[in-house]
Amino acid sequence: MDGSWHDWLEGRGPWCCLMVMIDDATGRVMARFYERETLDASFDLFGRYVKARRGLPRALYVDKAGIYRAEAGCPPTQFGRAMGELGVELILANSPQAKGRVERMNGTLQDRLVKELRLRGVTTVAGANAVLDDGPFLKQFNKPFAVKAAKRTDVHVKVRAALKLDEVLCAREARAVGHDWCVQWRGRLLQIDAMHAALNLPRPGRRVTVIAKASGDLLVRYAGAALTWAEVSTRPAPAKAKRARKPVTNNQRWLPGSDHPFNRPLATPRPRSGGSGPRRLRLRGPDPGT
């Protein structure tokens, strides 16, 4: 598979990219126009090939564009991750000459397909795709170039019935859930519904998977289960936590009033009966008899 950036419409319309796939066993060509050689374009063409052949190829040979190649020590690209899930070996060519078959096909199409588009007066990418999808061009083109496979056995692997191809051939990333139950995705805020509170998703280490399908639909999954969510424009205001009341402490100096017992004058003791003067304390000496 390879993309060819070229003036396919010869100035009648914008430059565009022709994505081409060639079956090594038969030489049959599948092609489609896109605005650029992007991840979505690669996913779309590969998905069309799988549906047309009713199965997955064993391997896919591509160049080392950033769509397909991951830097050393980094996780695989979105395309590499998808091929890994589908069990398709992704082979990266070390040079354009290594994938000369598709490079030569691009040159042939830049001659024949350009003339076909000129004869039909095509001026848009959509019109160019109509020539490839509905017109007889590819069928007539494959007749002289396609060959019979060396072995009659078709080694394409059937897609499992339970596999949702549109959820694999798309951008998919893990995202953390904030304490406000919001997930950030490409400048958008997706708030998980409160009905999933039992999952405790804001817990550290737990992540949800956001799936951006080619149709534009977004899915949020956790442990394989779909979650209900709604897009919000701003984050909700955090709830104010209730603070425990502190005990009241009075640090002011306290002075007793005039009527307080501390400030009352001491009462004069009454004299005891049997004497008018003060009472003398009589000490007892030692017993004379000792």
VMD Tcl script that draws the C-alpha trace (Angstrom):
set ca {
  {0.00 0.00 0.00}
  {1.27 3.46 -0.89}
  {0.05 6.98 -1.49}
  {0.84 9.07 -4.58}
  {0.62 12.87 -4.15}
  {0.17 14.29 -7.64}
  {-1.70 16.85 -9.76}
  {-4.18 14.19 -10.81}
  {-6.75 16.72 -12.05}
  {-4.18 18.75 -14.04}
  {-5.17 22.06 -12.50}
  {-8.93 21.57 -12.94}
  {-9.14 20.85 -9.22}
  {-6.92 20.56 -6.15}
  {-3.91 18.31 -5.83}
  {-4.86 15.06 -4.12}
  {-3.43 11.71 -3.06}
  {-4.20 8.39 -4.72}
  {-3.94 5.54 -2.21}
  {-3.10 2.30 -4.00}
  {-3.14 -1.32 -2.80}
  {-1.78 -4.23 -4.84}
  {-2.38 -7.90 -4.10}
  {1.01 -9.61 -4.38}
  {-0.55 -12.92 -5.35}
  {-2.56 -11.62 -8.31}
  {-1.36 -8.07 -9.00}
  {-4.91 -6.74 -8.79}
  {-5.12 -3.06 -7.91}
  {-7.50 -1.23 -5.60}
  {-7.26 2.56 -5.48}
  {-9.09 5.59 -4.13}
  {-8.52 9.33 -3.97}
  {-8.11 11.28 -0.73}
  {-7.15 14.83 0.10}
  {-3.97 13.64 1.82}
  {-2.20 10.45 2.84}
  {-3.56 10.44 6.36}
  {-4.36 7.86 9.01}
  {-8.07 8.03 8.16}
  {-7.29 7.51 4.47}
  {-5.15 4.46 5.21}
  {-7.83 2.98 7.47}
  {-10.56 3.63 4.89}
  {-8.71 2.01 1.99}
  {-7.66 -0.99 4.06}
  {-11.24 -1.48 5.29}
  {-12.55 -1.35 1.72}
  {-9.98 -3.95 0.69}
  {-10.99 -6.28 3.53}
  {-14.67 -6.01 2.60}
  {-13.97 -6.52 -1.11}
  {-11.80 -9.58 -0.51}
  {-13.94 -10.76 2.40}
  {-10.90 -11.35 4.52}
  {-7.71 -9.98 6.04}
  {-4.33 -10.24 4.33}
  {-1.55 -12.03 6.16}
  {0.82 -9.05 5.83}
  {0.86 -5.47 4.60}
  {3.92 -3.86 3.00}
  {4.22 -0.08 3.47}
  {6.88 2.61 3.70}
  {8.24 4.22 6.85}
  {5.87 7.17 6.91}
  {4.89 8.44 10.35}
  {1.46 6.88 9.93}
  {2.95 3.39 10.01}
  {6.32 3.68 11.76}
  {6.82 4.28 15.48}
  {10.07 5.59 16.91}
  {12.28 3.16 18.79}
  {11.06 2.63 22.33}
  {7.67 4.21 21.60}
  {4.32 2.40 21.44}
  {3.03 1.47 17.97}
  {1.16 3.98 15.88}
  {-2.61 3.85 15.61}
  {-2.25 1.95 12.32}
  {0.29 -0.43 13.82}
  {-1.96 -1.04 16.83}
  {-4.90 -1.85 14.52}
  {-2.85 -4.28 12.43}
  {-1.68 -5.98 15.61}
  {-5.26 -6.47 16.80}
  {-6.25 -7.89 13.41}
  {-3.25 -10.21 13.25}
  {-1.85 -8.56 10.10}
  {1.95 -8.38 9.95}
  {3.09 -4.84 9.16}
  {6.28 -4.84 7.04}
  {8.14 -1.53 6.70}
  {10.19 -0.95 3.55}
  {13.64 0.55 4.10}
  {13.59 2.48 0.80}
  {11.21 3.41 -2.05}
  {13.01 0.91 -4.25}
  {12.14 -1.88 -1.81}
  {8.46 -1.43 -2.63}
  {9.13 -0.82 -6.31}
  {6.04 -2.72 -7.39}
  {3.61 -0.18 -6.02}
  {5.92 2.72 -6.94}
  {5.91 1.60 -10.59}
  {2.14 1.22 -10.44}
  {1.84 4.80 -9.24}
  {3.80 5.92 -12.31}
  {1.57 3.92 -14.62}
  {-1.58 5.36 -13.09}
  {-0.21 8.90 -13.29}
  {-0.22 8.35 -17.04}
  {-3.38 6.32 -17.71}
  {-5.66 7.47 -14.89}
  {-4.81 11.13 -15.49}
  {-5.91 10.76 -19.10}
  {-9.13 9.04 -18.04}
  {-9.97 11.87 -15.68}
  {-9.15 14.41 -18.38}
  {-11.48 12.73 -20.88}
  {-14.29 12.74 -18.34}
  {-13.67 16.35 -17.33}
  {-13.41 15.50 -13.63}
  {-12.74 18.52 -11.41}
  {-13.28 17.20 -7.84}
  {-11.97 14.43 -5.64}
  {-15.49 13.02 -5.30}
  {-15.84 12.90 -9.08}
  {-12.49 11.12 -9.39}
  {-13.61 8.50 -6.87}
  {-16.80 7.98 -8.85}
  {-14.64 7.00 -11.83}
  {-12.83 4.42 -9.69}
  {-15.86 3.10 -7.80}
  {-18.62 3.08 -10.41}
  {-16.75 3.27 -13.70}
  {-15.12 0.41 -15.60}
  {-11.60 1.87 -15.33}
  {-10.16 -0.44 -12.66}
  {-11.79 -3.54 -14.15}
  {-10.30 -2.79 -17.55}
  {-7.00 -1.80 -15.98}
  {-6.68 -5.05 -14.03}
  {-7.32 -7.28 -17.04}
  {-3.88 -6.92 -18.68}
  {-1.94 -6.48 -15.43}
  {-3.52 -9.05 -13.09}
  {-2.26 -12.64 -13.11}
  {-3.44 -15.93 -11.69}
  {-2.15 -16.74 -8.24}
  {0.51 -19.43 -8.01}
  {-1.74 -21.29 -5.55}
  {-5.49 -21.44 -5.81}
  {-5.92 -21.45 -2.04}
  {-7.05 -18.07 -0.75}
  {-5.05 -17.33 2.40}
  {-7.06 -14.28 3.41}
  {-8.29 -14.70 6.98}
  {-12.02 -14.27 7.55}
  {-13.03 -11.52 9.91}
  {-14.54 -12.87 13.11}
  {-18.26 -12.25 13.39}
  {-17.86 -10.67 16.83}
  {-15.18 -8.27 15.61}
  {-16.35 -4.74 14.91}
  {-13.99 -3.63 12.15}
  {-15.02 0.02 12.34}
  {-13.97 0.12 16.01}
  {-10.52 -1.25 15.18}
  {-9.74 0.80 12.06}
  {-9.99 4.13 13.83}
  {-8.22 6.36 16.32}
  {-8.36 4.90 19.80}
  {-6.61 6.15 22.92}
  {-6.70 5.66 26.68}
  {-7.72 8.64 28.78}
  {-7.82 9.36 32.52}
  {-11.07 10.40 34.19}
  {-10.93 13.53 36.37}
  {-12.58 13.93 39.73}
  {-15.34 15.83 37.93}
  {-15.87 12.68 35.80}
  {-14.74 14.52 32.66}
  {-12.50 13.08 29.94}
  {-10.48 15.32 27.63}
  {-10.44 14.35 23.95}
  {-8.97 16.63 21.27}
  {-10.21 19.82 22.87}
  {-13.57 18.35 23.86}
  {-14.92 17.49 27.32}
  {-16.80 14.23 27.70}
  {-18.51 13.80 31.07}
  {-19.25 10.24 32.18}
  {-22.80 9.72 33.43}
  {-23.34 9.42 37.19}
  {-24.92 6.00 36.69}
  {-21.37 4.59 36.46}
  {-20.37 5.89 39.91}
  {-19.86 2.34 41.20}
  {-16.87 1.92 38.83}
  {-14.93 4.60 40.73}
  {-13.27 5.70 37.49}
  {-11.38 8.73 38.92}
  {-9.30 6.30 40.95}
  {-5.57 6.49 40.06}
  {-4.52 3.89 37.50}
  {-7.96 3.48 35.94}
  {-8.40 4.67 32.35}
  {-11.19 4.61 29.81}
  {-10.76 4.09 26.07}
  {-12.06 6.74 23.67}
  {-12.84 5.40 20.18}
  {-13.25 7.91 17.34}
  {-14.93 6.05 14.49}
  {-14.54 7.11 10.88}
  {-18.24 8.05 10.82}
  {-17.57 10.72 13.45}
  {-19.20 8.80 16.31}
  {-17.38 8.71 19.65}
  {-17.46 5.75 22.00}
  {-16.16 5.60 25.57}
  {-15.44 2.14 26.94}
  {-14.11 0.74 30.19}
  {-13.10 -2.91 30.44}
  {-14.87 -3.48 27.11}
  {-18.22 -2.09 28.29}
  {-19.70 1.05 26.69}
  {-20.23 4.02 29.01}
  {-22.92 6.67 28.79}
  {-21.56 10.19 28.48}
  {-22.47 13.71 27.42}
  {-20.35 16.47 25.97}
  {-20.09 19.60 28.13}
  {-18.66 23.01 27.29}
  {-17.00 23.68 30.64}
  {-15.99 21.65 33.62}
  {-18.55 21.56 36.45}
  {-17.74 23.62 39.53}
  {-16.17 21.47 42.27}
  {-18.42 20.78 45.23}
  {-17.45 22.64 48.41}
  {-16.37 20.27 51.11}
  {-18.04 20.70 54.49}
  {-15.52 21.68 57.12}
  {-15.81 20.37 60.66}
  {-16.54 23.09 63.20}
  {-13.60 23.96 65.38}
  {-14.19 24.30 69.15}
  {-14.65 27.91 70.23}
  {-11.71 29.12 72.29}
  {-11.95 32.33 74.37}
  {-8.48 33.76 74.86}
  {-9.59 37.09 76.35}
  {-8.44 37.95 79.87}
  {-11.23 37.53 82.35}
  {-11.56 39.85 85.33}
  {-14.04 39.06 88.06}
  {-16.71 41.65 88.78}
  {-17.12 43.62 92.02}
  {-19.79 41.28 93.24}
  {-17.61 38.26 92.73}
  {-16.62 36.46 95.94}
  {-13.00 37.26 95.15}
  {-13.71 40.98 95.52}
  {-15.94 40.85 98.60}
  {-14.41 42.05 101.91}
  {-13.47 39.35 104.31}
  {-15.94 38.89 107.18}
  {-14.63 39.78 110.75}
  {-14.53 36.62 112.84}
  {-16.81 36.62 115.83}
  {-15.21 36.36 119.31}
  {-15.86 33.16 121.14}
  {-17.92 33.13 124.30}
  {-16.01 33.25 127.60}
  {-13.52 35.90 126.77}
  {-13.32 39.24 125.22}
  {-9.70 39.35 124.19}
  {-7.79 37.28 121.85}
  {-7.30 33.75 122.81}
  {-3.83 32.68 123.78}
  {-2.34 29.46 122.66}
  {-1.04 27.52 125.55}
  {1.77 25.19 124.84}
  {2.01 22.10 126.89}
  {5.42 21.39 128.26}
  {6.93 18.09 129.20}
  {5.36 16.08 131.94}
  {7.19 16.78 135.25}
  {6.89 13.19 136.18}
  {9.09 11.98 133.34}
}
mol new
graphics top color blue
foreach p $ca { graphics top sphere $p radius 0.5 }
foreach p [lrange $ca 0 end-1] q [lrange $ca 1 end] { graphics top cylinder $p $q radius 0.2 }
display resetview
